[in-house]
Amino acid sequence: MEALRTPDERFANLPGWTFEPKYVDIPDGTGGSMRMHYIDEGPADAAPVLLMHGEPSWAYLYRKMVPVIVDAGHRAIAPDLIGFGRSDKPSQKDDYTFQRHVDWMKSF
């Protein structure tokens, strides 16, 4: 699957975004992989809170909630779904299916 990647400098100096980006390679379902961006804040052994954005958004939506969740003693995990934010974006419209999003998140 062919993908587009937004250059990292496009995300420089975002107001309120103090989180270190993390990445994981996710199988794309066609033998290749997609790079998925996420943030993971708080103690690794704390109860996790998974923050999943809708369309058209990305993990930036949760920039004010993450510190509150961490301060409450939880771990905050916020991925950018494939096709959004810092994650890779499939170049073909037909590559975006509900089932692929489900599969990508299962792999995450």
MOPAC internal coordinates of N, CA, C and O (Angstrom, degrees):
PM7 1SCF
backbone

  N    0.0000 0     0.00 0     0.00 0    0    0    0
  C    1.4557 1     0.00 0     0.00 0    1    0    0
  C    1.5305 1   108.15 1     0.00 0    2    1    0
  O    1.2310 1   120.91 1   -51.21 1    3    2    1
  N    1.2960 1   115.87 1   128.79 1    3    2    1
  C    1.4609 1   120.43 1   178.68 1    5    3    2
  C    1.5255 1   109.67 1   -81.02 1    6    5    3
  O    1.2310 1   120.99 1   -41.97 1    7    6    5
  N    1.3404 1   115.71 1   138.03 1    7    6    5
  C    1.4593 1   119.67 1  -176.79 1    9    7    6
  C    1.5178 1   111.31 1  -133.25 1   10    9    7
  O    1.2310 1   121.67 1   -24.58 1   11   10    9
  N    1.3101 1   114.41 1   155.42 1   11   10    9
  C    1.4576 1   122.92 1   173.09 1   13   11   10
  C    1.5211 1   107.71 1  -106.76 1   14   13   11
  O    1.2310 1   120.82 1   -30.36 1   15   14   13
  N    1.3323 1   116.05 1   149.64 1   15   14   13
  C    1.4605 1   120.56 1   179.00 1   17   15   14
  C    1.5243 1   108.46 1  -130.83 1   18   17   15
  O    1.2310 1   120.51 1   -56.27 1   19   18   17
  N    1.3145 1   116.63 1   123.73 1   19   18   17
  C    1.4553 1   121.42 1   177.52 1   21   19   18
  C    1.5259 1   108.59 1   -71.71 1   22   21   19
  O    1.2310 1   119.49 1   -50.19 1   23   22   21
  N    1.3320 1   118.58 1   129.81 1   23   22   21
  C    1.4682 1   120.74 1   179.89 1   25   23   22
  C    1.5312 1   111.63 1   -59.47 1   26   25   23
  O    1.2310 1   120.66 1   -39.41 1   27   26   25
  N    1.3300 1   116.35 1   140.59 1   27   26   25
  C    1.4663 1   121.62 1  -177.81 1   29   27   26
  C    1.5228 1   112.78 1   -57.18 1   30   29   27
  O    1.2310 1   119.99 1   146.68 1   31   30   29
  N    1.3347 1   117.62 1   -33.32 1   31   30   29
  C    1.4673 1   119.49 1  -177.94 1   33   31   30
  C    1.5286 1   112.41 1   -64.06 1   34   33   31
  O    1.2310 1   119.90 1   161.82 1   35   34   33
  N    1.3186 1   117.79 1   -18.18 1   35   34   33
  C    1.4718 1   120.51 1   176.52 1   37   35   34
  C    1.5300 1   111.92 1   -68.33 1   38   37   35
  O    1.2310 1   120.92 1   163.86 1   39   38   37
  N    1.3307 1   115.85 1   -16.14 1   39   38   37
  C    1.4601 1   120.53 1  -177.85 1   41   39   38
  C    1.5290 1   112.19 1  -105.41 1   42   41   39
  O    1.2310 1   120.07 1  -172.74 1   43   42   41
  N    1.3213 1   117.48 1     7.26 1   43   42   41
  C    1.4637 1   121.34 1  -179.29 1   45   43   42
  C    1.5298 1   110.51 1   -71.29 1   46   45   43
  O    1.2310 1   121.29 1   -37.55 1   47   46   45
  N    1.3236 1   115.14 1   142.45 1   47   46   45
  C    1.4699 1   122.74 1   173.16 1   49   47   46
  C    1.5219 1   114.48 1    60.77 1   50   49   47
  O    1.2310 1   120.26 1  -144.45 1   51   50   49
  N    1.3124 1   117.10 1    35.55 1   51   50   49
  C    1.4674 1   119.64 1   175.78 1   53   51   50
  C    1.5298 1   109.22 1   -72.63 1   54   53   51
  O    1.2310 1   119.41 1   -50.71 1   55   54   53
  N    1.3153 1   118.74 1   129.29 1   55   54   53
  C    1.4628 1   121.03 1   179.79 1   57   55   54
  C    1.5290 1   111.60 1   -59.56 1   58   57   55
  O    1.2310 1   120.97 1   -51.84 1   59   58   57
  N    1.3275 1   115.75 1   128.16 1   59   58   57
  C    1.4594 1   120.77 1   175.93 1   61   59   58
  C    1.5080 1   115.44 1    79.26 1   62   61   59
  O    1.2310 1   119.78 1  -177.80 1   63   62   61
  N    1.3275 1   118.02 1     2.20 1   63   62   61
  C    1.4760 1   120.96 1  -177.27 1   65   63   62
  C    1.5216 1   108.56 1  -104.18 1   66   65   63
  O    1.2310 1   120.88 1   -79.97 1   67   66   65
  N    1.3333 1   115.91 1   100.03 1   67   66   65
  C    1.4666 1   121.68 1  -176.65 1   69   67   66
  C    1.5199 1   111.93 1  -113.49 1   70   69   67
  O    1.2310 1   120.16 1  -166.37 1   71   70   69
  N    1.3079 1   117.31 1    13.63 1   71   70   69
  C    1.4640 1   121.89 1  -171.23 1   73   71   70
  C    1.5256 1   111.86 1   -94.29 1   74   73   71
  O    1.2310 1   121.56 1   -37.83 1   75   74   73
  N    1.3231 1   114.63 1   142.17 1   75   74   73
  C    1.4613 1   121.63 1   178.45 1   77   75   74
  C    1.5284 1   109.31 1   -75.38 1   78   77   75
  O    1.2310 1   120.01 1   -54.74 1   79   78   77
  N    1.3383 1   117.58 1   125.26 1   79   78   77
  C    1.4699 1   118.59 1   178.90 1   81   79   78
  C    1.5244 1   111.48 1   -70.61 1   82   81   79
  O    1.2310 1   121.03 1   -37.29 1   83   82   81
  N    1.3112 1   115.64 1   142.71 1   83   82   81
  C    1.4628 1   122.83 1   174.95 1   85   83   82
  C    1.5256 1   106.71 1  -127.07 1   86   85   83
  O    1.2310 1   121.20 1   -26.17 1   87   86   85
  N    1.3264 1   115.31 1   153.83 1   87   86   85
  C    1.4594 1   119.88 1  -177.35 1   89   87   86
  C    1.5197 1   110.25 1  -137.24 1   90   89   87
  O    1.2310 1   121.23 1   -31.64 1   91   90   89
  N    1.3214 1   115.25 1   148.36 1   91   90   89
  C    1.4621 1   121.87 1   174.14 1   93   91   90
  C    1.5288 1   106.96 1  -139.53 1   94   93   91
  O    1.2310 1   121.04 1   -37.83 1   95   94   93
  N    1.3278 1   115.61 1   142.17 1   95   94   93
  C    1.4643 1   120.38 1   175.54 1   97   95   94
  C    1.5213 1   109.05 1   -86.21 1   98   97   95
  O    1.2310 1   121.06 1   -52.43 1   99   98   97
  N    1.3273 1   115.58 1   127.57 1   99   98   97
  C    1.4600 1   123.65 1  -177.36 1  101   99   98
  C    1.5295 1   108.04 1  -113.57 1  102  101   99
  O    1.2310 1   119.43 1   -47.70 1  103  102  101
  N    1.3416 1   118.70 1   132.30 1  103  102  101
  C    1.4755 1   118.66 1   175.05 1  105  103  102
  C    1.5281 1   110.22 1   -57.26 1  106  105  103
  O    1.2310 1   121.01 1   -44.60 1  107  106  105
  N    1.3452 1   115.67 1   135.40 1  107  106  105
  C    1.4671 1   118.75 1  -176.65 1  109  107  106
  C    1.5239 1   113.51 1   -88.95 1  110  109  107
  O    1.2310 1   120.15 1   175.37 1  111  110  109
  N    1.3319 1   117.33 1    -4.63 1  111  110  109
  C    1.4598 1   121.00 1   179.23 1  113  111  110
  C    1.5151 1   113.64 1    90.90 1  114  113  111
  O    1.2310 1   120.40 1   177.55 1  115  114  113
  N    1.3440 1   116.84 1    -2.45 1  115  114  113
  C    1.4655 1   120.40 1   179.50 1  117  115  114
  C    1.5262 1   111.71 1  -125.25 1  118  117  115
  O    1.2310 1   120.46 1  -165.22 1  119  118  117
  N    1.3335 1   116.73 1    14.78 1  119  118  117
  C    1.4594 1   121.01 1  -179.91 1  121  119  118
  C    1.5164 1   113.99 1    99.73 1  122  121  119
  O    1.2310 1   119.98 1   173.04 1  123  122  121
  N    1.3034 1   117.65 1    -6.96 1  123  122  121
  C    1.4588 1   121.86 1   177.66 1  125  123  122
  C    1.5174 1   110.51 1  -108.76 1  126  125  123
  O    1.2310 1   120.72 1    20.98 1  127  126  125
  N    1.3094 1   116.23 1  -159.02 1  127  126  125
  C    1.4597 1   119.65 1   178.18 1  129  127  126
  C    1.5247 1   110.13 1  -145.38 1  130  129  127
  O    1.2310 1   121.77 1   -18.36 1  131  130  129
  N    1.3204 1   114.22 1   161.64 1  131  130  129
  C    1.4567 1   123.56 1   176.11 1  133  131  130
  C    1.5241 1   107.18 1  -122.71 1  134  133  131
  O    1.2310 1   120.80 1   -36.93 1  135  134  133
  N    1.3229 1   116.07 1   143.07 1  135  134  133
  C    1.4615 1   120.17 1   176.18 1  137  135  134
  C    1.5215 1   108.44 1   -88.40 1  138  137  135
  O    1.2310 1   121.15 1   -57.99 1  139  138  137
  N    1.3382 1   115.41 1   122.01 1  139  138  137
  C    1.4621 1   120.68 1   178.08 1  141  139  138
  C    1.5257 1   108.90 1  -107.13 1  142  141  139
  O    1.2310 1   121.26 1   -48.96 1  143  142  141
  N    1.3227 1   115.20 1   131.04 1  143  142  141
  C    1.4602 1   121.63 1   176.56 1  145  143  142
  C    1.5245 1   109.28 1   -92.15 1  146  145  143
  O    1.2310 1   121.21 1   -33.24 1  147  146  145
  N    1.3343 1   115.29 1   146.76 1  147  146  145
  C    1.4583 1   120.51 1   173.60 1  149  147  146
  C    1.5209 1   108.99 1  -156.34 1  150  149  147
  O    1.2310 1   121.08 1   -17.24 1  151  150  149
  N    1.3209 1   115.53 1   162.76 1  151  150  149
  C    1.4562 1   120.35 1   168.59 1  153  151  150
  C    1.5167 1   107.01 1  -116.43 1  154  153  151
  O    1.2310 1   121.30 1   -28.97 1  155  154  153
  N    1.3110 1   115.12 1   151.03 1  155  154  153
  C    1.4653 1   122.10 1  -177.93 1  157  155  154
  C    1.5200 1   106.27 1  -142.48 1  158  157  155
  O    1.2310 1   120.58 1   -78.59 1  159  158  157
  N    1.3215 1   116.49 1   101.41 1  159  158  157
  C    1.4565 1   122.33 1  -174.33 1  161  159  158
  C    1.5182 1   110.41 1  -118.58 1  162  161  159
  O    1.2310 1   120.80 1   -32.25 1  163  162  161
  N    1.3195 1   116.08 1   147.75 1  163  162  161
  C    1.4521 1   121.76 1   179.14 1  165  163  162
  C    1.5151 1   111.32 1    99.96 1  166  165  163
  O    1.2310 1   120.73 1    -4.54 1  167  166  165
  N    1.3340 1   116.20 1   175.46 1  167  166  165
  C    1.4674 1   120.76 1  -177.81 1  169  167  166
  C    1.5282 1   111.81 1   -63.06 1  170  169  167
  O    1.2310 1   120.91 1   -45.05 1  171  170  169
  N    1.3230 1   115.87 1   134.95 1  171  170  169
  C    1.4700 1   121.13 1  -178.48 1  173  171  170
  C    1.5219 1   112.36 1   -61.12 1  174  173  171
  O    1.2310 1   120.23 1   152.14 1  175  174  173
  N    1.3357 1   117.16 1   -27.86 1  175  174  173
  C    1.4647 1   119.89 1  -177.50 1  177  175  174
  C    1.5325 1   112.97 1   -96.34 1  178  177  175
  O    1.2310 1   120.20 1  -174.30 1  179  178  177
  N    1.3214 1   117.22 1     5.70 1  179  178  177
  C    1.4678 1   120.75 1   179.48 1  181  179  178
  C    1.5282 1   110.29 1   -81.31 1  182  181  179
  O    1.2310 1   121.28 1   -19.53 1  183  182  181
  N    1.3202 1   115.16 1   160.47 1  183  182  181
  C    1.4670 1   120.28 1   176.64 1  185  183  182
  C    1.5293 1   108.94 1   -61.73 1  186  185  183
  O    1.2310 1   120.04 1   -53.86 1  187  186  185
  N    1.3403 1   117.53 1   126.14 1  187  186  185
  C    1.4666 1   119.73 1  -176.36 1  189  187  186
  C    1.5267 1   113.37 1   -82.10 1  190  189  187
  O    1.2310 1   121.67 1   -32.51 1  191  190  189
  N    1.3149 1   114.41 1   147.49 1  191  190  189
  C    1.4557 1   122.45 1   170.25 1  193  191  190
  C    1.5307 1   105.55 1  -119.64 1  194  193  191
  O    1.2310 1   120.56 1   -63.82 1  195  194  193
  N    1.3301 1   116.53 1   116.18 1  195  194  193
  C    1.4598 1   121.79 1  -179.52 1  197  195  194
  C    1.5233 1   108.86 1   -93.04 1  198  197  195
  O    1.2310 1   120.80 1   -60.64 1  199  198  197
  N    1.3179 1   116.07 1   119.36 1  199  198  197
  C    1.4608 1   122.69 1  -177.68 1  201  199  198
  C    1.5193 1   108.75 1  -104.74 1  202  201  199
  O    1.2310 1   120.58 1   -71.23 1  203  202  201
  N    1.3246 1   116.50 1   108.77 1  203  202  201
  C    1.4668 1   121.32 1  -177.90 1  205  203  202
  C    1.5216 1   109.87 1  -112.63 1  206  205  203
  O    1.2310 1   121.37 1   -57.95 1  207  206  205
  N    1.3150 1   114.97 1   122.05 1  207  206  205
  C    1.4618 1   121.32 1  -178.82 1  209  207  206
  C    1.5262 1   111.04 1   -81.37 1  210  209  207
  O    1.2310 1   121.35 1   -12.29 1  211  210  209
  N    1.3097 1   115.02 1   167.71 1  211  210  209
  C    1.4617 1   121.34 1   175.43 1  213  211  210
  C    1.5183 1   110.38 1  -103.59 1  214  213  211
  O    1.2310 1   121.25 1    20.67 1  215  214  213
  N    1.3185 1   115.21 1  -159.33 1  215  214  213
  C    1.4643 1   121.09 1  -178.47 1  217  215  214
  C    1.5265 1   108.92 1  -112.50 1  218  217  215
  O    1.2310 1   117.76 1   -45.52 1  219  218  217
  N    1.2594 1   121.87 1   134.48 1  219  218  217
  C    1.4584 1   130.24 1    -2.55 1  221  219  218
  C    1.5288 1   110.00 1   -99.67 1  222  221  219
  O    1.2310 1   119.86 1   -76.29 1  223  222  221
  N    1.2859 1   117.87 1   103.71 1  223  222  221
  C    1.4533 1   121.65 1  -177.74 1  225  223  222
  C    1.5215 1   109.57 1  -148.74 1  226  225  223
  O    1.2310 1   120.60 1    10.37 1  227  226  225
  N    1.3153 1   116.47 1  -169.63 1  227  226  225
  C    1.4641 1   122.27 1   175.61 1  229  227  226
  C    1.5198 1   107.83 1  -162.80 1  230  229  227
  O    1.2310 1   119.57 1     2.28 1  231  230  229
  N    1.3227 1   118.43 1  -177.72 1  231  230  229
  C    1.4654 1   122.30 1  -172.97 1  233  231  230
  C    1.5268 1   113.20 1   -60.12 1  234  233  231
  O    1.2310 1   119.74 1   159.38 1  235  234  233
  N    1.3083 1   118.11 1   -20.62 1  235  234  233
  C    1.4648 1   121.91 1   177.41 1  237  235  234
  C    1.5296 1   111.11 1   -54.39 1  238  237  235
  O    1.2310 1   120.62 1   151.79 1  239  238  237
  N    1.2962 1   116.41 1   -28.21 1  239  238  237
  C    1.4635 1   122.39 1   178.16 1  241  239  238
  C    1.5322 1   111.63 1   -52.81 1  242  241  239
  O    1.2310 1   120.27 1   148.35 1  243  242  241
  N    1.3301 1   117.09 1   -31.65 1  243  242  241
  C    1.4603 1   122.48 1  -173.30 1  245  243  242
  C    1.5214 1   114.13 1   -98.83 1  246  245  243
  O    1.2310 1   119.16 1  -167.61 1  247  246  245
  N    1.3251 1   119.20 1    12.39 1  247  246  245
  C    1.4609 1   122.72 1  -174.56 1  249  247  246
  C    1.5269 1   113.35 1   -57.29 1  250  249  247
  O    1.2310 1   119.77 1   149.06 1  251  250  249
  N    1.3229 1   118.05 1   -30.94 1  251  250  249
  C    1.4672 1   120.54 1   179.69 1  253  251  250
  C    1.5252 1   112.22 1   -89.05 1  254  253  251
  O    1.2310 1   120.26 1   158.71 1  255  254  253
  N    1.3116 1   117.10 1   -21.29 1  255  254  253
  C    1.4658 1   120.91 1  -179.07 1  257  255  254
  C    1.5246 1   112.63 1   -83.64 1  258  257  255
  O    1.2310 1   120.26 1   146.74 1  259  258  257
  N    1.3392 1   117.10 1   -33.26 1  259  258  257
  C    1.4662 1   120.82 1  -175.78 1  261  259  258
  C    1.5281 1   111.51 1   -56.43 1  262  261  259
  O    1.2310 1   118.36 1   129.63 1  263  262  261
  N    1.3391 1   120.73 1   -50.37 1  263  262  261
  C    1.4659 1   119.15 1   179.62 1  265  263  262
  C    1.5282 1   113.42 1   -60.65 1  266  265  263
  O    1.2310 1   119.98 1   144.98 1  267  266  265
  N    1.3124 1   117.65 1   -35.02 1  267  266  265
  C    1.4684 1   121.39 1   178.88 1  269  267  266
  C    1.5270 1   110.09 1   -65.90 1  270  269  267
  O    1.2310 1   120.57 1   137.12 1  271  270  269
  N    1.3218 1   116.51 1   -42.88 1  271  270  269
  C    1.4678 1   121.75 1   179.04 1  273  271  270
  C    1.5224 1   110.40 1   -64.00 1  274  273  271
  O    1.2310 1   120.47 1   135.30 1  275  274  273
  N    1.3305 1   116.72 1   -44.70 1  275  274  273
  C    1.4667 1   121.19 1   179.73 1  277  275  274
  C    1.5268 1   110.36 1   -65.64 1  278  277  275
  O    1.2310 1   119.92 1   136.79 1  279  278  277
  N    1.3256 1   117.75 1   -43.21 1  279  278  277
  C    1.4671 1   121.34 1   178.68 1  281  279  278
  C    1.5203 1   112.05 1   -62.26 1  282  281  279
  O    1.2310 1   120.30 1   155.32 1  283  282  281
  N    1.3215 1   117.03 1   -24.68 1  283  282  281
  C    1.4689 1   121.56 1   177.48 1  285  283  282
  C    1.5276 1   111.45 1   -83.07 1  286  285  283
  O    1.2310 1   120.15 1  -177.83 1  287  286  285
  N    1.3454 1   117.31 1     2.17 1  287  286  285
  C    1.4544 1   121.09 1   176.39 1  289  287  286
  C    1.5123 1   115.46 1    92.52 1  290  289  287
  O    1.2310 1   120.32 1  -166.90 1  291  290  289
  N    1.3173 1   116.99 1    13.10 1  291  290  289
  C    1.4610 1   121.01 1  -179.39 1  293  291  290
  C    1.5243 1   110.97 1  -105.21 1  294  293  291
  O    1.2310 1   121.50 1    -8.96 1  295  294  293
  N    1.2958 1   114.74 1   171.04 1  295  294  293
  C    1.4640 1   123.48 1   173.88 1  297  295  294
  C    1.5266 1   106.96 1  -103.50 1  298  297  295
  O    1.2310 1   120.00 1   -51.42 1  299  298  297
  N    1.3265 1   117.61 1   128.58 1  299  298  297
  C    1.4700 1   122.23 1  -179.54 1  301  299  298
  C    1.5222 1   109.19 1  -106.81 1  302  301  299
  O    1.2310 1   120.66 1   -57.62 1  303  302  301
  N    1.3315 1   116.34 1   122.38 1  303  302  301
  C    1.4611 1   122.89 1   178.69 1  305  303  302
  C    1.5238 1   107.05 1  -121.03 1  306  305  303
  O    1.2310 1   121.17 1   -57.52 1  307  306  305
  N    1.3291 1   115.36 1   122.48 1  307  306  305
  C    1.4655 1   119.93 1  -178.45 1  309  307  306
  C    1.5254 1   109.43 1  -132.80 1  310  309  307
  O    1.2310 1   120.08 1   -77.06 1  311  310  309
  N    1.3371 1   117.45 1   102.94 1  311  310  309
  C    1.4653 1   119.86 1   176.82 1  313  311  310
  C    1.5275 1   111.12 1   -85.22 1  314  313  311
  O    1.2310 1   121.69 1   -26.09 1  315  314  313
  N    1.3202 1   114.38 1   153.91 1  315  314  313
  C    1.4628 1   120.49 1   164.45 1  317  315  314
  C    1.5201 1   105.00 1   -92.55 1  318  317  315
  O    1.2310 1   120.02 1   -63.46 1  319  318  317
  N    1.3135 1   117.58 1   116.54 1  319  318  317
  C    1.4579 1   119.76 1   178.21 1  321  319  318
  C    1.5235 1   109.73 1   -56.72 1  322  321  319
  O    1.2310 1   120.81 1   -28.73 1  323  322  321
  N    1.3231 1   116.06 1   151.27 1  323  322  321
  C    1.4583 1   120.26 1   176.34 1  325  323  322
  C    1.5311 1   107.90 1   -55.09 1  326  325  323
  O    1.2310 1   121.18 1   -49.25 1  327  326  325
  N    1.3298 1   115.36 1   130.75 1  327  326  325
  C    1.4612 1   120.89 1  -178.48 1  329  327  326
  C    1.5171 1   113.52 1    99.39 1  330  329  327
  O    1.2310 1   120.20 1   177.27 1  331  330  329
  N    1.3457 1   117.23 1    -2.73 1  331  330  329
  C    1.4554 1   120.99 1  -174.67 1  333  331  330
  C    1.5268 1   111.05 1  -134.42 1  334  333  331
  O    1.2310 1   120.78 1   -26.29 1  335  334  333
  N    1.3297 1   116.12 1   153.71 1  335  334  333
  C    1.4561 1   121.45 1   173.86 1  337  335  334
  C    1.5116 1   113.21 1    55.07 1  338  337  335
  O    1.2310 1   121.10 1    49.61 1  339  338  337
  N    1.3409 1   115.49 1  -130.39 1  339  338  337
  C    1.4647 1   121.58 1  -177.67 1  341  339  338
  C    1.5233 1   113.05 1   -85.35 1  342  341  339
  O    1.2310 1   119.80 1   174.72 1  343  342  341
  N    1.3067 1   117.99 1    -5.28 1  343  342  341
  C    1.4661 1   120.43 1   178.92 1  345  343  342
  C    1.5259 1   110.33 1   -76.66 1  346  345  343
  O    1.2310 1   121.27 1   -22.02 1  347  346  345
  N    1.3392 1   115.17 1   157.98 1  347  346  345
  C    1.4629 1   120.18 1   176.46 1  349  347  346
  C    1.5203 1   110.66 1   -60.93 1  350  349  347
  O    1.2310 1   121.68 1   -27.11 1  351  350  349
  N    1.3263 1   114.38 1   152.89 1  351  350  349
  C    1.4607 1   121.54 1  -178.01 1  353  351  350
  C    1.5263 1   109.41 1  -122.52 1  354  353  351
  O    1.2310 1   119.64 1   -66.45 1  355  354  353
  N    1.3296 1   118.29 1   113.55 1  355  354  353
  C    1.4676 1   119.51 1   175.55 1  357  355  354
  C    1.5283 1   109.68 1   -54.98 1  358  357  355
  O    1.2310 1   121.00 1   -40.74 1  359  358  357
  N    1.3263 1   115.69 1   139.26 1  359  358  357
  C    1.4689 1   119.80 1  -174.41 1  361  359  358
  C    1.5282 1   113.75 1   -82.42 1  362  361  359
  O    1.2310 1   120.20 1   164.20 1  363  362  361
  N    1.3246 1   117.21 1   -15.80 1  363  362  361
  C    1.4645 1   120.64 1  -177.61 1  365  363  362
  C    1.5286 1   110.89 1  -108.38 1  366  365  363
  O    1.2310 1   120.40 1   -47.58 1  367  366  365
  N    1.3006 1   116.83 1   132.42 1  367  366  365
  C    1.4682 1   122.23 1  -179.64 1  369  367  366
  C    1.5292 1   111.66 1   -54.65 1  370  369  367
  O    1.2310 1   120.12 1   140.69 1  371  370  369
  N    1.3287 1   117.38 1   -39.31 1  371  370  369
  C    1.4656 1   121.20 1  -177.71 1  373  371  370
  C    1.5251 1   113.30 1   -67.89 1  374  373  371
  O    1.2310 1   120.08 1   166.46 1  375  374  373
  N    1.3365 1   117.45 1   -13.54 1  375  374  373
  C    1.4675 1   120.61 1   177.76 1  377  375  374
  C    1.5240 1   111.91 1   -76.24 1  378  377  375
  O    1.2310 1   120.26 1   165.39 1  379  378  377
  N    1.3191 1   117.10 1   -14.61 1  379  378  377
  C    1.4632 1   121.64 1  -179.95 1  381  379  378
  C    1.5224 1   109.17 1   -91.73 1  382  381  379
  O    1.2310 1   120.78 1   -78.39 1  383  382  381
  N    1.3157 1   116.12 1   101.61 1  383  382  381
  C    1.4631 1   120.49 1   175.86 1  385  383  382
  C    1.5184 1   108.80 1  -129.07 1  386  385  383
  O    1.2310 1   121.09 1   -23.30 1  387  386  385
  N    1.3165 1   115.52 1   156.70 1  387  386  385
  C    1.4567 1   120.15 1   176.89 1  389  387  386
  C    1.5267 1   109.92 1   -58.45 1  390  389  387
  O    1.2310 1   120.39 1   134.76 1  391  390  389
  N    1.3339 1   116.86 1   -45.24 1  391  390  389
  C    1.4639 1   120.22 1  -178.06 1  393  391  390
  C    1.5303 1   111.53 1   -62.09 1  394  393  391
  O    1.2310 1   120.07 1   140.61 1  395  394  393
  N    1.3129 1   117.47 1   -39.39 1  395  394  393
  C    1.4728 1   119.04 1   178.28 1  397  395  394
  C    1.5263 1   110.62 1   -64.04 1  398  397  395
  O    1.2310 1   119.89 1   139.01 1  399  398  397
  N    1.3209 1   117.81 1   -40.99 1  399  398  397
  C    1.4710 1   119.41 1   177.47 1  401  399  398
  C    1.5261 1   110.57 1   -62.31 1  402  401  399
  O    1.2310 1   120.23 1   139.57 1  403  402  401
  N    1.3150 1   117.16 1   -40.43 1  403  402  401
  C    1.4699 1   120.68 1   176.53 1  405  403  402
  C    1.5234 1   109.62 1   -61.36 1  406  405  403
  O    1.2310 1   120.11 1   132.16 1  407  406  405
  N    1.3189 1   117.40 1   -47.84 1  407  406  405
  C    1.4654 1   121.54 1  -179.19 1  409  407  406
  C    1.5235 1   111.37 1   -63.07 1  410  409  407
  O    1.2310 1   120.15 1   137.93 1  411  410  409
  N    1.3277 1   117.31 1   -42.07 1  411  410  409
  C    1.4626 1   120.18 1   179.19 1  413  411  410
  C    1.5257 1   110.75 1   -62.05 1  414  413  411
  O    1.2310 1   120.21 1   138.50 1  415  414  413
  N    1.3306 1   117.21 1   -41.50 1  415  414  413
  C    1.4679 1   119.13 1   179.75 1  417  415  414
  C    1.5279 1   111.55 1   -71.43 1  418  417  415
  O    1.2310 1   119.67 1   146.72 1  419  418  417
  N    1.3086 1   118.24 1   -33.28 1  419  418  417
  C    1.4684 1   120.15 1   174.52 1  421  419  418
  C    1.5231 1   110.14 1   -61.70 1  422  421  419
  O    1.2310 1   120.44 1   141.04 1  423  422  421
  N    1.3317 1   116.76 1   -38.96 1  423  422  421
  C    1.4640 1   120.96 1   178.98 1  425  423  422
  C    1.5223 1   111.76 1   -69.91 1  426  425  423
  O    1.2310 1   120.42 1   148.59 1  427  426  425
  N    1.3118 1   116.79 1   -31.41 1  427  426  425
  C    1.4606 1   121.36 1   179.17 1  429  427  426
  C    1.5132 1   109.97 1   -60.53 1  430  429  427
  O    1.2310 1   120.10 1   180.00 1  431  430  429

